Amino acid sequence: MPYQEEHPWLVTGVHGGSSVAILQAPENGWPAGAERRIRERPAAIHKEFPLAGQAVGRVPVQPETDPQGLVFGTVDDQARARLLAVLAEVLPAGALETEVERLYRHGDDAERRGVLRALSLLPDSSVRLGLELVADGLRTNDPRLIAAAMGPFAAEHLDQAQWRQGVVKCLFAGVTLSAVADLVARTDSELLRMARDLAEERRAAGREISPDLRALLGMTVLMALVPPRAEDDRR
């Protein structure tokens, strides 16, 4: 199998959890009705948001290539992202942050995942809250939450040190690096050093080195051919 076919995240056009995927409409009429009710009365989000799984299902968006929904999420992730995008249109910044945080803190794992996957759709005023929620998601051991936390919002807003730790958390938790948005663009020599250290620890303990970790180690050769970027110094 060709190297890039085995490790599709090495292709710069592949971005796990892209906004385009998030905004696809589920194939029934519930989202449109829920969006209308939220526009009319924003507090309805607290009724509609938990109903998404029952209303549209919980299957992965791309079951053939992403059976756990780690890369592109599930159809209820998409539905919840659409609802939050509507909420962001009708509420002022402060009220929006309050409602989004309530949805996350009081939601189950699926609802928290929906919030994390929608963060890139929220206005810049929500960045501080988004960083807090991403940090919370990365503290869990739930692969779906970790994958959702490392989507486009993390790629844009985490500083380099935090982002590297998120990638390493994916490796520890067995989350495919295809779920990490902009992996190739943000990978630097320090992340590759951390990957080498992790691989050495696993070898010393007689543990298997995952295909994703092996592929990340293989990027050392590629990095040697590319001049250092200013982003490499963001630590």
WOBELGI-V367426 format. One record per residue. N is the residue number from 1. PHI is phi in degrees with one decimal (* if undefined). D_CENTER is the distance of its C-alpha to the mean C-alpha in Angstrom with 1 decimal. Layout:
# WOBELGI-V367426
N,PHI,D_CENTER ; N,PHI,D_CENTER
This chain:
# WOBELGI-V367426
1,*,27.2 ; 2,-57.5,26.3 ; 3,-58.4,24.0 ; 4,-70.9,21.4 ; 5,-69.4,21.7 ; 6,-72.8,20.9 ; 7,-127.2,18.0 ; 8,-64.7,16.5 ; 9,-70.2,13.8 ; 10,-75.5,17.0 ; 11,-85.4,17.6 ; 12,-64.7,16.4 ; 13,-78.4,16.0 ; 14,-95.4,13.1 ; 15,-128.7,9.7 ; 16,-57.9,7.0 ; 17,60.1,5.7 ; 18,-65.7,8.6 ; 19,-60.3,10.3 ; 20,-61.2,13.2 ; 21,-65.7,11.9 ; 22,-59.6,10.7 ; 23,-90.8,14.2 ; 24,-62.9,16.2 ; 25,-85.8,18.9 ; 26,-60.0,19.5 ; 27,-88.6,23.1 ; 28,-156.8,25.0 ; 29,-88.2,26.4 ; 30,-62.6,24.7 ; 31,-55.9,21.9 ; 32,-63.2,24.5 ; 33,-66.8,26.7 ; 34,-64.4,24.1 ; 35,-61.9,23.1 ; 36,-63.1,26.9 ; 37,-65.0,27.4 ; 38,-71.6,24.8 ; 39,-62.9,26.4 ; 40,-74.5,29.8 ; 41,-146.9,28.8 ; 42,-53.4,25.4 ; 43,-62.5,26.0 ; 44,-63.9,25.6 ; 45,-55.0,21.8 ; 46,-75.2,22.5 ; 47,-91.9,24.3 ; 48,-73.4,22.2 ; 49,-58.2,18.7 ; 50,-68.4,19.7 ; 51,-80.3,21.6 ; 52,-57.7,18.9 ; 53,-61.2,18.7 ; 54,-68.1,22.5 ; 55,-77.3,22.8 ; 56,-118.3,20.7 ; 57,98.5,19.9 ; 58,-127.5,17.1 ; 59,-77.9,17.1 ; 60,-62.1,14.4 ; 61,-64.8,14.3 ; 62,-126.1,15.5 ; 63,-61.3,17.3 ; 64,-69.3,19.3 ; 65,-103.8,16.8 ; 66,-139.3,13.8 ; 67,-64.2,15.8 ; 68,-94.3,13.4 ; 69,70.3,10.8 ; 70,-78.7,8.2 ; 71,-88.7,7.6 ; 72,-106.9,8.7 ; 73,77.5,8.7 ; 74,-115.6,12.1 ; 75,-65.5,14.8 ; 76,-73.7,14.7 ; 77,-58.4,11.1 ; 78,-61.5,12.4 ; 79,-61.9,15.6 ; 80,-66.9,14.2 ; 81,-62.7,12.2 ; 82,-61.9,15.7 ; 83,-64.5,17.5 ; 84,-69.9,15.6 ; 85,-63.1,16.3 ; 86,-66.7,19.9 ; 87,-58.2,20.1 ; 88,-65.3,19.2 ; 89,-77.3,22.1 ; 90,-107.6,24.6 ; 91,-112.1,24.1 ; 92,-69.9,25.0 ; 93,-53.1,22.6 ; 94,-61.0,23.8 ; 95,-65.9,24.0 ; 96,-61.7,20.5 ; 97,-59.9,19.1 ; 98,-60.1,21.3 ; 99,-69.9,20.3 ; 100,-63.3,16.6 ; 101,-64.0,17.1 ; 102,-60.6,19.6 ; 103,-60.0,17.3 ; 104,-73.6,14.7 ; 105,-65.9,17.6 ; 106,-101.3,19.7 ; 107,-90.1,17.4 ; 108,-81.0,17.0 ; 109,-60.7,13.9 ; 110,-65.9,13.2 ; 111,-69.5,13.8 ; 112,-65.0,11.6 ; 113,-63.3,8.6 ; 114,-61.8,9.9 ; 115,-63.8,10.1 ; 116,-60.4,6.7 ; 117,-73.3,5.7 ; 118,-97.0,9.0 ; 119,-58.7,9.1 ; 120,-71.0,9.5 ; 121,-92.3,12.4 ; 122,-88.8,14.2 ; 123,-70.4,17.1 ; 124,-59.3,17.5 ; 125,-63.8,19.4 ; 126,-96.5,16.3 ; 127,-62.0,14.7 ; 128,-57.7,16.5 ; 129,-62.3,15.4 ; 130,-57.7,11.7 ; 131,-64.1,12.2 ; 132,-64.7,14.0 ; 133,-71.0,11.5 ; 134,-61.9,8.7 ; 135,-59.8,11.8 ; 136,-64.6,12.7 ; 137,-61.3,9.6 ; 138,-74.6,10.1 ; 139,-80.0,13.8 ; 140,-82.6,13.6 ; 141,-112.8,14.4 ; 142,-86.7,12.5 ; 143,-56.2,10.5 ; 144,-69.3,8.6 ; 145,-68.1,7.8 ; 146,-62.0,7.0 ; 147,-61.6,4.7 ; 148,-63.7,3.0 ; 149,-68.1,4.0 ; 150,-99.5,3.6 ; 151,-82.6,2.7 ; 152,-58.5,6.3 ; 153,-62.1,7.4 ; 154,-62.8,7.2 ; 155,-60.9,8.8 ; 156,-86.5,11.3 ; 157,-116.0,12.2 ; 158,-68.3,12.0 ; 159,-71.7,15.4 ; 160,-62.9,16.0 ; 161,-65.0,17.0 ; 162,-65.2,14.0 ; 163,-64.5,11.6 ; 164,-58.5,14.0 ; 165,-62.1,14.0 ; 166,-64.0,10.3 ; 167,-64.0,11.1 ; 168,-63.7,14.2 ; 169,-61.1,12.6 ; 170,-59.4,10.8 ; 171,-62.6,14.3 ; 172,-66.7,16.0 ; 173,-87.9,14.1 ; 174,75.5,14.5 ; 175,-87.4,10.9 ; 176,-56.4,11.4 ; 177,-70.6,10.6 ; 178,-64.1,10.1 ; 179,-80.7,6.4 ; 180,-88.7,6.5 ; 181,-66.3,7.0 ; 182,56.1,10.7 ; 183,-58.3,11.6 ; 184,-63.8,15.2 ; 185,-64.1,15.7 ; 186,-101.8,14.7 ; 187,-63.9,16.3 ; 188,-133.8,19.6 ; 189,-64.3,22.6 ; 190,-68.7,21.6 ; 191,-63.3,18.5 ; 192,-65.9,20.9 ; 193,-63.8,23.4 ; 194,-62.2,21.0 ; 195,-65.3,20.3 ; 196,-63.7,24.1 ; 197,-61.3,24.8 ; 198,-63.7,22.4 ; 199,-64.3,24.1 ; 200,-64.1,27.5 ; 201,-62.7,26.8 ; 202,-68.2,25.9 ; 203,-63.1,29.0 ; 204,-62.4,31.2 ; 205,-89.0,30.1 ; 206,70.2,30.7 ; 207,-99.7,27.2 ; 208,-71.0,25.5 ; 209,-97.5,23.3 ; 210,-67.2,20.4 ; 211,-57.4,20.2 ; 212,-65.3,17.0 ; 213,-65.7,18.7 ; 214,-61.8,21.8 ; 215,-65.9,20.2 ; 216,-63.7,18.7 ; 217,-62.1,22.2 ; 218,-65.5,23.6 ; 219,-73.0,22.0 ; 220,-56.0,24.5 ; 221,-64.2,27.1 ; 222,-64.4,25.1 ; 223,-63.3,24.4 ; 224,-66.4,28.2 ; 225,-91.6,28.9 ; 226,-112.8,26.8 ; 227,-60.1,28.2 ; 228,-58.0,26.2 ; 229,-104.9,24.0 ; 230,-59.9,24.2 ; 231,-61.6,20.5 ; 232,-61.0,21.6 ; 233,-92.2,23.5 ; 234,-81.0,20.7 ; 235,-129.5,20.9
